[in-house]
């Protein structure tokens, strides 16, 4: 077991290929990394922490690493699998999960002098789509007319007002159909499709943007990478087969709004999606605080892995 000092801490699931690329880059630079998944606790992960004047101190132990909690250089939090206690009864597991989340989780979100990419609590805040749209407006982005409701009458009136309207899920949860996981797609809706079932939960509707292309803008620390995506799909994320990628400059007004948006949520990384109109206007669709980005380096050659490693290494900090 190896003692490591001033490591980059990576909390993610086992199959995160994007994070694998960043870890490989950090290893090449000689930067120590301690990686684990929340699901490793307590079978393959232990910790002990005590509070001091500067915050939590103690140690965290994985099967191959021991690190001092107060020595964490930065922490990359990216879609860990979550705590599980399969050997316990349902009631005992529910109790144990709560203790793990607020115990180990509470320590990990409170490390002294640690750069979070991104902080788990701030990720949670930013994943609320209505909060994201409200922040986008405050920060100067143009957004499509939007409605969040469970009132079918309001939806029909919105469609009559706006014309072409999309339905968007407010949260991307696991959805099984005949035992297979599937995605609830962004899709157009017609007035005749709106029935009383709408009243059963909350829904997000937006006017369709008359777009000629999309842009994925990835902000990594102080670096911005914008890629124009030409696609035949209404939602380019549903099909990657025929996309054309082109690196583009980010308009200064958009740049200012990007950093204002991230600062409003306390984020240092974000994957922004824009629809580009025929007039060249960038219309904000959403920002994912845990979004994918690595495939864009493969398509364009942009140095995004290096930028992510720079951020976690805290170069220049």
For each residue, the residues with C-beta under 8 A, 3 or more apart:
1: 61 63 64 65 66
2: 64 65 66
3: 65 66 67
4: 7 32 34 65 66 67
5: 32 67 68 71
6: 32 71 72 73
7: 4 31 32 33 34 65 67 71 72 73
8: 26 31 32 33 34 72 73 74 75 76 312 313
9: 33 34 35 67 72 73 74 75 76 108 111 114
10: 19 22 23 33 34 35 36 75 76 78
11: 35 36 37 38 75 76 77 78 80 108
12: 16 19 35 37 76 77 78 79 80
13: 16 37 39 79 80 81
14: 37 81
15:
16: 12 13 19 20 78 79
17: 20 21 294
18: 21 22 78 292 293 294
19: 10 12 16 22 23 35 76 78
20: 16 17 23 24
21: 17 18 24 25 294 305
22: 10 18 19 25 26 76 305 308 309 312
23: 10 19 20 26 27 33 35
24: 20 21 27 28
25: 21 22 28 29 305 306 308 309
26: 8 22 23 29 31 33 309 312 313
27: 23 24 30 31 33
28: 24 25
29: 25 26 309 313
30: 27
31: 7 8 26 27 73 309 312 313
32: 4 5 6 7 8
33: 7 8 9 10 23 26 27
34: 4 7 8 9 10 60 62 65 67
35: 9 10 11 12 19 23 62
36: 10 11 40 41 44 45 62
37: 11 12 13 14 40 80 81
38: 11 41 80 81 82 83 100 104 105
39: 13 80 81 82 83 84
40: 36 37 43 44 45 62
41: 36 38 44 45 46 83 100 104
42: 45 46 100
43: 40
44: 36 40 41 62 63
45: 36 40 41 42 60 61 62
46: 41 42 60 61
47: 58 59 60 61 69 104 107
48: 58 59
49: 56 57 58 69 107
50: 56 57 58
51: 55 56 57
52: 55 56 57 70
53:
54: 57 70 112 113
55: 51 52 70 110 111 112
56: 49 50 51 52 69 70 107 110 111 112
57: 49 50 51 52 54 68 69 70
58: 47 48 49 50 68 69 70 107
59: 47 48 66 67 68 69
60: 34 45 46 47 66 67 69
61: 1 45 46 47 65 66
62: 34 35 36 40 44 45 65 66
63: 1 44
64: 1 2
65: 1 2 3 4 7 34 61 62
66: 1 2 3 4 59 60 61 62
67: 3 4 5 7 9 34 59 60 71 72
68: 5 57 58 59 71 72
69: 47 49 56 57 58 59 60 72 107 111
70: 52 54 55 56 57 58 111 112 113
71: 5 6 7 67 68
72: 6 7 8 9 67 68 69 75 111 114
73: 6 7 8 9 31 114 115 312 313 314
74: 8 9 114 115 116 117 311 312 313 314
75: 8 9 10 11 72 108 111 114 115 116 117
76: 8 9 10 11 12 19 22 117 312
77: 11 12 80 116 117 118 119 120 123 290
78: 10 11 12 16 18 19 290
79: 12 13 16 290
80: 11 12 13 37 38 39 77
81: 13 14 37 38 39 84
82: 38 39
83: 38 39 41 96 97 100 101
84: 39 81 93 97
85: 88 92 93 96 97
86: 93
87:
88: 85 92 93 96
89: 92 93
90: 93 94
91: 94 95
92: 85 88 89 95 96
93: 84 85 86 88 89 90 96 97
94: 90 91 97 98
95: 91 92 98 99
96: 83 85 88 92 93 99 100
97: 83 84 85 93 94 100 101
98: 94 95 101 102
99: 95 96 102 103
100: 38 41 42 83 96 97 103 104 105
101: 83 97 98 104 105 106
102: 98 99 105 106
103: 99 100 106 107
104: 38 41 47 100 101 107 108
105: 38 100 101 102 108 109 120
106: 101 102 103 109 110
107: 47 49 56 58 69 103 104 110 111
108: 9 11 75 104 105 111 120
109: 105 106 116 119 120 121
110: 55 56 106 107
111: 9 55 56 69 70 72 75 107 108 114
112: 54 55 56 70
113: 54 70
114: 9 72 73 74 75 111
115: 73 74 75 268 311 312 314 317
116: 74 75 77 109 119 120 122 268
117: 74 75 76 77 268 269 308 311 312
118: 77 122 123 126 266 267 268 269 270 289 290
119: 77 109 116 122 123 266 267
120: 77 105 108 109 116 123 124
121: 109 124 125
122: 116 118 119 125 126 265 266 267 289
123: 77 118 119 120 126 127 267 289 290
124: 120 121 127
125: 121 122 128 131 265 266
126: 118 122 123 131 132 265 267 270 287 289
127: 123 124 132 171 289
128: 125 131 132
129: 132 133 148 168 170 171 204 286
130: 133 134 148 170 204
131: 125 126 128 134 135
132: 126 127 128 129 135 136 286 287
133: 129 130 136 137 143 146 284
134: 130 131 137 138
135: 131 132 138 139 261 264 265
136: 132 133 139 141 143 257 261 284 287
137: 133 134 141 143
138: 134 135 260 264
139: 135 136 257 260 261 264
140: 253 256 257 260
141: 136 137 254 257 261 282 283 284
142: 281 282 283 284
143: 133 136 137 146 283 284 285
144: 206 207 208 209 275 283 285
145: 158 161 162 206 207
146: 133 143 204 205 206 207
147: 154 155 158 204 205 206
148: 129 130 170 202 203 204 205
149: 154 155 198 202 203 205
150: 198 199 200 201 202 203
151: 154 155 198 199
152: 155 156 194 195 196 198 199
153: 156 157
154: 147 149 151 157 158
155: 147 149 151 152 158 159 189 194 198 203 205
156: 152 153 159 160 191 194
157: 153 154 160 161
158: 145 147 154 155 161 162 165 205
159: 155 156 162 163 165 189 190 191 194 205
160: 156 157 191
161: 145 157 158
162: 145 158 159 165 207
163: 159 207 208
164: 188 207 208
165: 158 159 162 188 189 205 206 207 208
166: 186 187 188 189 205 206 207 208 234
167: 186 187 188 189 203 204 205
168: 129 186 204 205 206
169: 172 173 184 186 204
170: 129 130 148 202 203 204
171: 127 129
172: 169 183 184
173: 169
174: 181
175: 181 182 183 184
176: 179 180 181 182
177: 180 182
178:
179: 176
180: 176 177
181: 174 175 176
182: 175 176 177
183: 172 175 238
184: 169 172 175
185: 235 238
186: 166 167 168 169 234 235 238
187: 166 167 234
188: 164 165 166 167 208 234
189: 155 159 165 166 167 193 194 205
190: 159 193 194
191: 156 159 160 194
192:
193: 189 190
194: 152 155 156 159 189 190 191 198
195: 152 198
196: 152 199
197: 200
198: 149 150 151 152 155 194 195 203
199: 150 151 152 196
200: 150 197
201: 150
202: 148 149 150 170
203: 148 149 150 155 167 170 198
204: 129 130 146 147 148 167 168 169 170
205: 146 147 148 149 155 158 159 165 166 167 168 189
206: 144 145 146 147 165 166 168
207: 144 145 146 162 163 164 165 166
208: 144 163 164 165 166 188
209: 144 275 277 283 285
210: 277 278
211: 214 275 276 277 283
212: 276 277 278
213: 228 229 230 231 275 276
214: 211 228 229 231 236 273 274 275 276
215: 226 227 228 229 248 273 274 276 282
216: 226 227 229 271 272 273 274 293 296
217: 224 225 226 227 250 254 258 271 272 273 274
218: 224 225 226 227 269 270 271 272 291 293 296 304
219: 223 224 225 258 259 262 269 270 272
220: 223 225 268 269 293 304 307 308 311
221: 268 269 307 310 311
222:
223: 219 220 307 310
224: 217 218 219 250 255 258
225: 217 218 219 220 247 293 296 302 304 307
226: 215 216 217 218 247 248 249 250
227: 215 216 217 218 245 246 247 248 296 299 300 302
228: 213 214 215 245 246 247 248 276
229: 213 214 215 216 236 243 244 245
230: 213 243 244 245 246
231: 213 214 236 239 242 243 244
232: 242
233: 236 238 239
234: 166 186 187 188 238
235: 185 186 238
236: 214 229 231 233 239 240 243
237: 240
238: 183 185 186 233 234 235
239: 231 233 236 242
240: 236 237 243 295
241:
242: 231 232 239
243: 229 230 231 236 240 299
244: 229 230 231
245: 227 228 229 230 296 299 300
246: 227 228 230 300
247: 225 226 227 228 300 302
248: 215 226 227 228
249: 226
250: 217 224 226 254 255 258
251: 254 255 282
252: 255 256
253: 140 256 257
254: 141 217 250 251 257 258 274 282
255: 224 250 251 252 258 259
256: 140 252 253 259 260
257: 136 139 140 141 253 254 260 261
258: 217 219 224 250 254 255 261 262 270 272
259: 219 255 256 262 263
260: 138 139 140 256 257 263 264
261: 135 136 139 141 257 258 264 265 270 272 287
262: 219 258 259 265 267 268 269 270 287
263: 259 260 266 267
264: 135 138 139 260 261
265: 122 125 126 135 261 262 289
266: 118 119 122 125 263
267: 118 119 122 123 126 262 263 270 289
268: 115 116 117 118 220 221 262 311
269: 117 118 218 219 220 221 262 289 308 311
270: 118 126 218 219 258 261 262 267 287 288 289 291
271: 216 217 218 287 288 289 291 292 293
272: 216 217 218 219 258 261 284 286 287
273: 214 215 216 217 284 285 286 287 288
274: 214 215 216 217 254 282 283 284 285
275: 144 209 211 213 214 282 283 285
276: 211 212 213 214 215 228 280 281 282 283
277: 209 210 211 212 280 281 283
278: 210 212
279:
280: 276 277
281: 142 276 277
282: 141 142 215 251 254 274 275 276
283: 141 142 143 144 209 211 274 275 276 277
284: 133 136 141 142 143 272 273 274 287
285: 143 144 209 273 274 275
286: 129 132 272 273
287: 126 132 136 261 262 270 271 272 273 284 291
288: 270 271 273 291 292
289: 118 122 123 126 127 265 267 269 270 271
290: 77 78 79 118 123
291: 218 270 271 287 288
292: 18 271 288 295
293: 18 216 218 220 225 271 296 297 304
294: 17 18 21 297 298 304 305
295: 240 292 298 299
296: 216 218 225 227 245 293 299 300 302 304
297: 293 294 300 301 302 303 304 305
298: 294 295
299: 227 243 245 295 296
300: 227 245 246 247 296 297
301: 297
302: 225 227 247 296 297
303: 297 306 307
304: 218 220 225 293 294 296 297 307 308
305: 21 22 25 294 297 308 309
306: 25 303 309 310
307: 220 221 223 225 303 304 310 311
308: 22 25 117 220 269 304 305 311 312
309: 22 25 26 29 31 305 306 312 313
310: 221 223 306 307 313 315 316
311: 74 115 117 220 221 268 269 307 308 314 315
312: 8 22 26 31 73 74 76 115 117 308 309
313: 8 26 29 31 73 74 309 310
314: 73 74 115 311 317
315: 310 311
316: 310
317: 115 314
